[in-house]
Amino acid sequence: MLRLVSLLLHAYIGARLLPSLLSRPTVFALLAALLLASLLLMPMGVGLLVRRPLRLVDAGRLSLAGWLGWILMGLFSSLFVLTLGRDIMLLAAAGLDLLRPGSIGGTMLDLLNVDSALGVVLVSLLVTLFGFANARRTAAIVEVEVALSGLPPALHGFRIAQISDVHVGPTIRHSYMSRIVEAVNRLDADLIAITGDLVDGSVAELAPHVAPLTQLRSRHGTFFVTGNHEYYSNAPAWLAELRRLGLQVLENRHVVLEHTNADGAPPAQLVLAGVNDFGAGHFDATQRSDAGQAIAGAPSSAAVRILLAHQPRSAPAAADAGFDLQLSGHTHGGQFFPWNFFVKLQQPYVAGMHKLRSLLVYTSRGTGYWGPPLRFGAPSEITLLRLVTASEDGAN
């Protein structure tokens, strides 16, 4: 079924663009070759072929065919969206000429037809190249100040390094993970939070590529909560492996951290809680996400309550449970245009800081990527959140 849908969509792009490019033989040949390669190799990249004449993974590395399959998936996405947009534009132009005969003219329509087809191909290639470079680079550091009322002096300046949605898997391997770990360690954070979707694959296959996490360093340690992709990849096995690597897994529970800063202020308590992924209950009823359970028994004297929750839509439950700050991921900020608009249909927040009643919610755009190695309009990030005292007038 998926192969049939792929064939029909490729045929649509070819039928709409290739006839318009007959006067541009070089571009015509390029697009025809790209569509054929995409049709053949894109399924290999996502492992949809039952018979695979070329091995996708050889000695722990994705084969050239696998890499091309994933890259062509990103190109195909851009070609499809822009072709659809071009058809809407051409339909609007033809409709205008029909309503006001001669307002555009046949010659102008012919030029528009050819030039727009050429534009679709060139823009798709540029987006794919730029998006690939943006996805494969080490995520940039994004610094965020979190202003909280009543923050005690000991917690002013408390720093949390957040990584999310790395998606270690077919194209994200040991070296990519190592670069992330090195960047996080340079931040010298007080704690490190990993907000889910760390892996896409089994422990047997990916354990060597996740191993760099053992090198993470912070004052209070590294804490992890599950994302939906952990449940696609045998979550119990992964949680056991992450604990073996020294991470603290927060499954609907909390820890109490006692902290003081360099100013010598009296120590203050911070509650750090985590919930299982919003949809974990669909995989195992005993794993249902529960913010109330996560905070149960926490000391009322604690100055700050922070929740790690993979999906932003955990926010209403977090607000009801009395948390001050929720750190999430899941959305990738949309990862690449136009999917950022569709994320809003499922999640209340796509990226950045938002507020729900008295709860602040920060949503990371993610530190890796999923699927095509492509990021366009939604750069990856390693987030450094710094707690600061909010003044009476709301300024920091």
C-alpha positions in Angstrom: 0.0 0.0 0.0 2.8 2.4 0.9 4.6 1.6 -2.3 1.5 2.3 -4.3 1.0 5.7 -2.6 4.6 6.5 -3.2 4.3 5.6 -6.9 1.1 7.7 -7.3 2.7 10.8 -5.7 5.9 10.4 -7.7 3.7 10.1 -10.9 1.9 13.3 -9.9 5.1 15.3 -9.5 6.4 14.0 -12.8 3.2 14.6 -14.7 3.0 18.2 -13.4 6.6 19.2 -13.9 8.3 17.2 -16.6 6.1 18.3 -19.6 6.8 22.0 -18.6 10.6 21.3 -18.7 10.9 19.9 -22.2 12.5 23.2 -23.2 15.1 22.7 -20.4 16.6 19.3 -21.3 19.2 19.4 -18.6 16.7 20.2 -15.8 14.2 17.7 -17.4 16.8 14.9 -17.3 17.9 15.8 -13.7 14.3 15.8 -12.4 13.5 12.5 -14.2 16.6 10.9 -12.7 15.9 12.2 -9.2 12.3 11.0 -9.3 13.4 7.5 -10.4 16.1 7.4 -7.8 13.6 8.6 -5.1 11.0 6.0 -6.2 13.6 3.2 -5.9 15.7 4.2 -3.0 13.4 6.1 -0.7 11.7 2.8 0.5 15.2 1.4 1.2 16.0 4.3 3.5 13.0 3.6 5.6 13.3 -0.2 5.4 10.0 -0.8 3.6 11.4 -3.3 1.1 10.9 -7.0 1.9 13.8 -7.9 -0.4 16.8 -5.7 0.0 19.5 -6.3 -2.7 21.8 -3.8 -1.0 22.5 -4.0 2.7 21.3 -0.9 4.5 23.7 -1.2 7.4 27.2 -2.6 7.0 29.6 -2.8 10.0 27.5 -0.3 11.9 27.3 2.2 9.1 24.3 3.0 6.9 25.0 2.0 3.3 25.1 4.6 0.5 21.8 3.4 -0.7 20.3 3.9 2.7 21.7 7.4 3.0 20.4 8.3 -0.4 17.0 7.0 0.4 16.7 9.2 3.5 18.0 12.3 1.7 15.7 11.7 -1.3 12.8 11.5 1.1 13.5 15.1 2.2 13.8 16.2 -1.5 10.6 14.4 -2.4 8.8 16.2 0.4 9.9 19.6 -0.9 9.1 18.6 -4.5 5.6 17.5 -3.5 4.7 20.6 -1.4 6.1 23.0 -4.0 4.4 21.2 -6.9 1.1 21.4 -5.1 1.7 25.1 -4.4 2.6 25.7 -8.0 -0.6 24.0 -9.2 -2.6 26.3 -6.9 -0.8 29.3 -8.3 -1.3 28.2 -11.9 -5.0 27.5 -11.3 -5.4 31.0 -9.8 -3.6 32.6 -12.7 -5.8 30.7 -15.2 -8.9 31.6 -13.3 -7.9 35.3 -13.3 -7.3 35.2 -17.1 -10.7 33.5 -17.5 -12.5 36.2 -15.5 -10.6 39.0 -17.1 -9.6 37.8 -20.6 -6.2 39.1 -21.7 -5.2 40.3 -18.2 -2.3 37.8 -18.2 -2.1 36.5 -21.7 -1.2 33.2 -23.2 2.5 34.0 -23.6 2.8 35.0 -20.0 1.0 31.9 -18.8 3.4 29.8 -20.9 6.4 31.5 -19.3 4.9 31.2 -15.8 4.3 27.5 -16.5 7.9 26.8 -17.4 9.6 29.2 -15.0 7.5 27.9 -12.0 8.5 24.3 -12.8 12.1 25.3 -13.0 11.7 27.1 -9.7 10.2 24.1 -8.0 13.2 21.9 -8.9 15.8 24.5 -8.0 14.2 25.5 -4.7 13.7 21.9 -3.7 17.4 21.1 -4.3 18.5 24.2 -2.4 16.2 23.4 0.6 17.5 19.8 0.6 21.1 20.8 0.6 20.7 23.6 3.2 18.5 21.4 5.3 21.0 18.5 5.2 23.8 20.7 6.4 21.6 22.2 9.1 20.5 18.7 10.3 24.0 17.2 10.4 25.7 20.0 12.3 26.0 19.9 16.1 23.0 21.6 17.5 23.4 25.2 18.5 23.2 26.3 22.2 20.0 28.2 22.9 20.1 30.1 26.2 16.8 30.8 28.0 16.1 32.7 31.2 13.3 31.3 33.3 11.8 33.9 35.6 10.2 32.4 38.6 8.5 34.2 41.5 9.7 33.5 44.9 12.9 31.9 43.8 15.3 31.6 46.7 18.8 33.1 46.4 20.4 29.7 46.4 18.6 28.7 43.2 19.1 32.0 41.3 21.3 31.1 38.4 20.6 27.3 38.6 21.3 26.0 35.1 19.6 23.1 33.3 21.0 21.7 30.0 18.2 20.1 28.0 18.6 17.8 25.1 15.6 16.1 23.4 14.6 14.1 20.4 18.1 13.0 19.3 16.7 9.9 17.6 19.9 7.8 17.5 19.2 5.4 14.7 19.9 4.8 11.0 21.7 8.1 10.3 22.5 9.4 13.8 25.3 7.3 15.3 28.2 7.4 17.8 30.1 10.4 16.4 26.9 12.5 16.3 26.1 11.6 19.9 29.6 12.3 21.0 29.5 15.8 19.6 26.3 16.5 21.5 27.9 15.2 24.8 31.0 17.4 24.3 28.8 20.5 23.7 26.7 19.8 26.8 29.7 19.2 29.0 31.1 22.6 28.0 28.1 24.2 29.5 29.0 23.0 33.0 25.3 22.8 33.9 23.9 22.0 37.3 21.8 19.2 35.9 21.1 17.6 32.5 17.6 16.7 31.3 16.9 14.4 28.4 13.3 14.7 27.5 12.6 11.6 25.4 12.9 10.2 21.9 16.6 9.4 22.4 16.5 6.3 20.2 15.0 4.6 17.1 16.0 1.0 17.3 16.9 -1.9 19.6 19.5 -1.9 22.4 21.4 -4.7 20.6 21.8 -2.4 17.6 22.2 1.0 19.1 23.8 0.5 22.5 27.3 1.4 21.2 26.0 4.6 19.7 24.3 5.7 22.9 27.3 4.9 25.0 28.8 8.4 24.9 26.0 9.4 27.4 28.2 7.9 30.1 30.5 11.0 29.6 27.9 13.5 30.5 28.9 15.6 33.5 26.9 18.0 35.7 26.6 18.8 39.4 23.4 16.8 40.1 23.5 14.3 37.3 21.6 13.4 34.2 17.8 12.6 34.2 15.7 10.9 31.5 12.1 10.6 30.7 10.6 8.4 27.9 9.3 9.7 24.6 6.9 7.8 22.3 9.8 6.4 20.2 11.2 4.6 23.2 8.0 2.6 23.3 8.4 1.7 19.6 11.9 0.4 20.5 11.2 -1.8 23.6 11.2 0.8 26.4 11.9 -1.6 29.3 15.1 -2.8 27.6 16.2 0.8 27.0 15.4 2.0 30.5 17.6 -0.8 31.9 20.4 0.2 29.5 20.2 3.9 30.4 20.3 3.1 34.1 23.4 1.0 33.4 24.9 4.0 31.7 24.4 6.0 34.9 21.3 8.0 34.0 18.4 8.5 36.4 15.1 7.5 34.9 12.1 9.3 36.2 9.0 7.1 35.6 6.2 9.1 37.1 8.4 10.0 40.1 10.5 12.8 41.5 13.8 13.4 43.2 14.6 16.2 45.6 17.8 18.2 45.0 19.4 20.4 47.6 21.4 23.2 46.0 23.3 26.3 46.9 25.2 28.7 44.6 28.5 30.4 44.8 27.0 33.3 46.7 26.9 31.2 49.8 23.1 31.5 50.3 21.4 28.9 52.5 20.6 25.7 50.6 17.3 25.4 48.9 15.3 22.4 47.7 14.3 21.8 44.1 11.9 19.0 43.1 12.6 17.5 39.7 9.9 15.1 38.5 9.4 13.2 35.3 6.4 11.5 33.7 6.2 8.7 31.1 5.3 9.8 27.6 1.8 11.1 27.2 0.8 8.1 25.1 2.7 5.4 27.2 -0.5 4.0 28.5 -1.4 2.8 25.0 1.6 0.5 25.1 1.3 -0.6 28.7 -1.5 0.5 31.0 0.8 0.4 34.0 3.0 3.1 32.3 0.3 5.7 31.9 1.6 9.2 32.3 0.7 10.6 35.7 1.8 14.0 36.9 0.0 13.7 40.2 1.9 10.5 41.0 5.1 12.1 39.9 4.8 14.9 42.5 3.2 12.8 45.3 5.1 13.0 48.5 7.3 15.9 47.5 8.1 18.3 50.3 5.8 21.3 50.5 8.8 23.4 51.5 10.5 22.9 48.1 10.9 26.3 46.3 10.7 25.0 42.7 8.9 22.1 41.1 10.1 21.2 37.6 8.5 18.5 35.4 10.2 16.7 32.5 7.5 15.6 30.1 8.2 14.6 26.5 5.0 16.0 24.9 3.8 19.6 25.5 0.3 18.3 25.8 1.2 17.0 29.3 1.0 20.7 30.4 -2.7 20.8 31.7 -1.9 17.8 34.0 1.3 19.5 35.1 -0.5 22.7 35.9 -3.1 20.9 37.9 -0.4 19.1 39.9 1.2 22.4 40.8 4.4 22.4 38.8 6.2 25.7 38.1 8.1 24.7 34.9 7.7 21.9 32.4 10.4 21.0 29.9 9.3 19.2 26.8 10.3 18.3 23.2 8.6 16.0 20.7 7.6 18.6 18.1 11.1 19.2 16.5 9.7 22.7 16.0 8.2 21.2 12.9 11.6 20.1 11.6 11.0 21.5 8.1 8.4 23.5 6.2 5.5 23.1 6.0 5.1 20.4 8.7 5.6 23.1 11.4 2.0 24.2 10.7 0.6 20.6 11.1 2.3 20.2 14.5 -0.2 22.7 15.9 -3.0 20.4 15.2 -1.7 17.9 17.8 0.4 19.9 20.3 -0.5 23.1 22.1 3.0 24.5 21.7 5.5 24.0 18.9 8.6 25.6 20.2 9.9 28.1 22.8 8.4 29.4 26.1 4.7 29.5 26.8 2.5 29.9 29.9 -0.5 27.9 31.0 -2.0 29.4 34.1 0.9 29.6 36.6 2.9 26.9 34.7 5.8 27.9 32.3 6.3 25.4 29.5 9.4 25.3 27.4 9.4 23.2 24.2 12.7 22.3 22.6 13.0 22.1 18.8 15.0 18.9 19.4 18.7 18.1 19.3 18.7 15.7 16.4 16.1 14.9 13.8 13.8 12.1 12.7 13.5 10.6 9.3 15.1 12.7 6.5 18.3 14.4 7.5 16.7 17.7 6.9 16.0 20.8 9.0 14.7 23.9 7.4 13.2 26.8 9.4 13.4 24.8 12.6 17.1 24.5 13.7 18.1 21.9 16.3 19.1 23.0 19.7 20.8 22.2 23.0 19.0 24.3 25.5 20.6 26.0 28.5 17.9 27.1 30.9 18.8 29.5 33.7 16.5 30.0 36.6 16.2 33.7 37.7 14.1 35.5 40.2 11.1 37.3 38.7 10.6 40.9 40.0 7.3 42.2 41.2 6.6 44.0 37.9 7.4 40.9 35.9 10.9 41.9 34.8 13.9 39.8 35.5 
